[in-house]
Amino acid sequence: MKKITTFLIGLTAPFYFAQQAGDLVSAEQKLDLTRRSCQFHCQ
C-alpha cells in the first residue's frame, strides 16, 4: 500500500509544483504589467 502512495505522490508532485511555479510566474507578470502601466501613466 505504501509503495502505491509513494508512486502516486511521485507522479503528482511535479505537476503540483509546476502549477505553483506557473501561478507565481503569472502573478509576477501581472505585477510587472501593473508596474509598467503605472510608470507609463505617472510620467
BAKE-693346 format. One record per residue: residue number from 1; residue in three letters; y, z, x of N, C-alpha, C in turn. Coordinates in steps of 0.05 Angstrom, whole numbers, padded with zeros to 5 digits, m for minus. Atoms other than C-alpha are relative to their C-alpha. Layout:
+-----+-----+--------+--------+--------+--------+--------+--------+--------+--------+--------+
|   k |   r |   n_yy |   n_zz |   n_xx |  ca_yy |  ca_zz |  ca_xx |   c_yy |   c_zz |   c_xx |
+-----+-----+--------+--------+--------+--------+--------+--------+--------+--------+--------+
| NUM | ALA |      Y |      Z |      X |      Y |      Z |      X |      Y |      Z |      X |
...
+-----+-----+--------+--------+--------+--------+--------+--------+--------+--------+--------+
//
This chain:
+-----+-----+--------+--------+--------+--------+--------+--------+--------+--------+--------+
|   k |   r |   n_yy |   n_zz |   n_xx |  ca_yy |  ca_zz |  ca_xx |   c_yy |   c_zz |   c_xx |
+-----+-----+--------+--------+--------+--------+--------+--------+--------+--------+--------+
|   1 | MET | m00024 |  00000 |  00017 |  00000 |  00000 |  00000 |  00025 |  00000 |  00017 |
|   2 | LYS | m00024 | m00003 | m00017 |  00048 |  00019 |  00055 |  00006 | m00027 |  00014 |
|   3 | LYS | m00005 |  00025 | m00013 |  00038 | m00048 |  00090 |  00014 | m00020 | m00018 |
|   4 | ILE | m00013 |  00019 |  00019 |  00058 | m00087 |  00028 |  00029 |  00007 | m00003 |
|   5 | THR | m00028 | m00008 |  00002 |  00121 | m00046 |  00021 |  00016 | m00008 |  00024 |
|   6 | THR | m00014 |  00007 | m00024 |  00140 | m00056 |  00093 |  00004 | m00030 |  00001 |
|   7 | PHE | m00001 |  00029 |  00000 |  00125 | m00130 |  00086 |  00023 | m00009 | m00019 |
|   8 | LEU | m00021 |  00007 |  00019 |  00170 | m00135 |  00024 |  00027 |  00007 |  00011 |
|   9 | ILE | m00026 | m00008 | m00011 |  00226 | m00096 |  00058 |  00008 | m00020 |  00022 |
|  10 | GLY | m00005 |  00019 | m00022 |  00219 | m00142 |  00118 |  00010 | m00027 | m00011 |
|  11 | LEU | m00008 |  00025 |  00012 |  00226 | m00202 |  00072 |  00028 |  00001 | m00012 |
|  12 | THR | m00025 | m00002 |  00015 |  00284 | m00177 |  00031 |  00024 |  00009 |  00016 |
|  13 | ALA | m00022 | m00010 | m00016 |  00325 | m00142 |  00084 |  00019 | m00021 |  00011 |
|  14 | PRO | m00018 |  00021 | m00010 |  00351 | m00206 |  00118 |  00018 | m00012 | m00021 |
|  15 | PHE | m00016 |  00011 |  00022 |  00373 | m00234 |  00051 |  00022 |  00020 | m00008 |
|  16 | TYR | m00019 | m00021 |  00008 |  00406 | m00168 |  00033 |  00023 |  00001 |  00020 |
|  17 | PHE | m00020 | m00002 | m00020 |  00443 | m00164 |  00099 |  00017 | m00025 |  00001 |
|  18 | ALA | m00015 |  00025 |  00000 |  00462 | m00237 |  00096 |  00020 |  00000 | m00023 |
|  19 | GLN | m00018 | m00001 |  00023 |  00492 | m00225 |  00027 |  00023 |  00018 |  00006 |
|  20 | GLN | m00021 | m00019 | m00007 |  00530 | m00164 |  00052 |  00020 | m00013 |  00019 |
|  21 | ALA | m00017 |  00013 | m00020 |  00557 | m00204 |  00111 |  00017 | m00022 | m00014 |
|  22 | GLY | m00014 |  00020 |  00014 |  00576 | m00261 |  00065 |  00023 |  00012 | m00017 |
|  23 | ASP | m00021 | m00013 |  00016 |  00614 | m00213 |  00020 |  00023 |  00009 |  00018 |
|  24 | LEU | m00020 | m00009 | m00019 |  00650 | m00185 |  00080 |  00018 | m00023 |  00009 |
|  25 | VAL | m00014 |  00024 | m00010 |  00669 | m00254 |  00105 |  00019 | m00010 | m00022 |
|  26 | SER | m00017 |  00010 |  00021 |  00695 | m00277 |  00037 |  00023 |  00019 | m00006 |
|  27 | ALA | m00021 | m00020 |  00004 |  00734 | m00212 |  00029 |  00022 | m00003 |  00022 |
|  28 | GLU | m00019 |  00004 | m00021 |  00766 | m00223 |  00097 |  00016 | m00026 | m00003 |
|  29 | GLN | m00014 |  00025 |  00004 |  00782 | m00295 |  00080 |  00021 |  00003 | m00022 |
|  30 | LYS | m00020 | m00005 |  00021 |  00816 | m00272 |  00015 |  00024 |  00015 |  00011 |
|  31 | LEU | m00022 | m00015 | m00012 |  00856 | m00222 |  00054 |  00018 | m00018 |  00017 |
|  32 | ASP | m00014 |  00018 | m00017 |  00875 | m00275 |  00104 |  00017 | m00019 | m00016 |
|  33 | LEU | m00014 |  00018 |  00018 |  00896 | m00322 |  00048 |  00025 |  00014 | m00012 |
|  34 | THR | m00022 | m00015 |  00012 |  00939 | m00269 |  00015 |  00021 |  00006 |  00021 |
|  35 | ARG | m00019 | m00005 | m00022 |  00970 | m00251 |  00082 |  00016 | m00024 |  00006 |
|  36 | ARG | m00013 |  00025 | m00006 |  00986 | m00323 |  00096 |  00021 | m00008 | m00021 |
|  37 | SER | m00018 |  00007 |  00021 |  01017 | m00336 |  00029 |  00024 |  00020 | m00001 |
|  38 | CYS | m00021 | m00020 | m00001 |  01057 | m00272 |  00036 |  00020 | m00007 |  00022 |
|  39 | GLN | m00017 |  00008 | m00022 |  01084 | m00294 |  00104 |  00016 | m00025 | m00008 |
|  40 | PHE | m00013 |  00025 |  00008 |  01100 | m00362 |  00074 |  00022 |  00005 | m00019 |
|  41 | HIS | m00020 | m00006 |  00021 |  01138 | m00333 |  00015 |  00022 |  00019 |  00011 |
|  42 | CYS | m00019 | m00020 | m00009 |  01171 | m00277 |  00054 |  00020 | m00010 |  00020 |
|  43 | GLN | m00018 |  00010 | m00021 |  01204 | m00321 |  00106 |  00027 | m00007 | m00012 |
+-----+-----+--------+--------+--------+--------+--------+--------+--------+--------+--------+
//
